[in-house]
Amino acid sequence: MELAKVESEFLEAVTFASADEIVRMLETVLDEDYAGLPVWARNLAYRLACLQRLEDSALLREASADLFNHGPDWDRIAEELRKQADAAEK
């Protein structure tokens, strides 16, 4: 299957998935091959899941850690997710 089609199918699936479905997909894919999912796809998946679960501190921290793992470009966003997780726990 050509890459553009795979990307398109991923985008469609993640766009309409519930947070539970996204988290399960991330767990499965990342357990199999941590580097197998492109960073842009991980960022999008975590973003969509976090938007559905604004008060889920564990998910916010997981998304934050993933951003910190992929370079300084997203450190500011990762830190904001951590702060949001802290606030959700209060």
C-alpha positions as CSV (number, residue, x, y, z in Angstrom):
1,M,0.0,0.0,0.0
2,E,1.4,3.4,-0.9
3,L,2.5,5.7,2.0
4,A,0.0,8.5,1.1
5,K,-2.9,6.0,1.3
6,V,-1.7,4.6,4.7
7,E,-1.3,8.1,6.0
8,S,-4.7,9.1,4.8
9,E,-6.3,6.0,6.4
10,F,-4.5,6.7,9.7
11,L,-5.7,10.3,9.7
12,E,-9.3,9.3,9.0
13,A,-9.2,6.6,11.7
14,V,-7.6,8.8,14.4
15,T,-9.8,11.8,13.6
16,F,-13.0,9.9,14.5
17,A,-11.6,7.6,17.2
18,S,-12.5,7.9,20.9
19,A,-9.8,8.6,23.4
20,D,-9.9,5.0,24.5
21,E,-9.3,3.7,21.0
22,I,-6.5,6.1,20.5
23,V,-4.8,5.2,23.7
24,R,-5.1,1.5,22.9
25,M,-3.6,2.0,19.5
26,L,-0.7,4.0,20.9
27,E,-0.1,1.3,23.6
28,T,-0.1,-1.5,21.0
29,V,2.0,0.2,18.3
30,L,4.5,1.7,20.8
31,D,4.9,-1.6,22.6
32,E,5.6,-3.4,19.3
33,D,8.1,-0.8,17.9
34,Y,8.6,2.4,19.8
35,A,10.0,4.2,16.8
36,G,7.6,2.6,14.3
37,L,5.0,5.4,14.5
38,P,6.2,8.7,12.9
39,V,6.5,11.6,15.4
40,W,3.8,13.6,13.6
41,A,1.3,10.7,14.0
42,R,2.1,10.3,17.7
43,N,1.7,14.0,18.3
44,L,-1.6,14.0,16.5
45,A,-2.9,10.9,18.3
46,Y,-1.9,12.2,21.7
47,R,-3.3,15.6,21.0
48,L,-6.7,14.2,19.9
49,A,-6.8,11.9,22.9
50,C,-5.9,14.7,25.3
51,L,-8.5,17.0,23.9
52,Q,-11.1,14.4,24.7
53,R,-9.7,13.8,28.2
54,L,-8.7,17.3,29.4
55,E,-8.6,16.1,33.1
56,D,-6.8,12.8,32.6
57,S,-3.5,13.5,34.4
58,A,-2.0,10.2,33.5
59,L,-2.7,10.7,29.8
60,L,-1.4,14.3,29.9
61,R,1.8,13.2,31.5
62,E,2.3,10.4,29.0
63,A,1.8,12.8,26.1
64,S,4.2,15.2,27.8
65,A,6.9,12.6,28.2
66,D,6.5,11.6,24.5
67,L,7.0,15.2,23.4
68,F,10.1,15.5,25.6
69,N,11.5,12.4,24.0
70,H,11.4,13.9,20.5
71,G,13.4,17.0,20.8
72,P,13.4,20.5,22.1
73,D,10.9,21.8,19.5
74,W,8.0,20.7,21.7
75,D,9.4,21.2,25.2
76,R,7.3,24.2,25.9
77,I,4.1,22.3,25.0
78,A,5.3,19.3,27.0
79,E,5.8,21.5,30.0
80,E,2.3,23.0,29.6
81,L,0.8,19.5,29.5
82,R,2.6,18.7,32.8
83,K,1.2,21.8,34.3
84,Q,-2.3,20.8,33.1
85,A,-1.8,17.4,34.6
86,D,-0.7,19.0,37.9
87,A,-3.8,21.2,37.9
88,A,-6.1,18.2,37.1
89,E,-4.8,16.4,40.1
90,K,-5.6,19.2,42.5
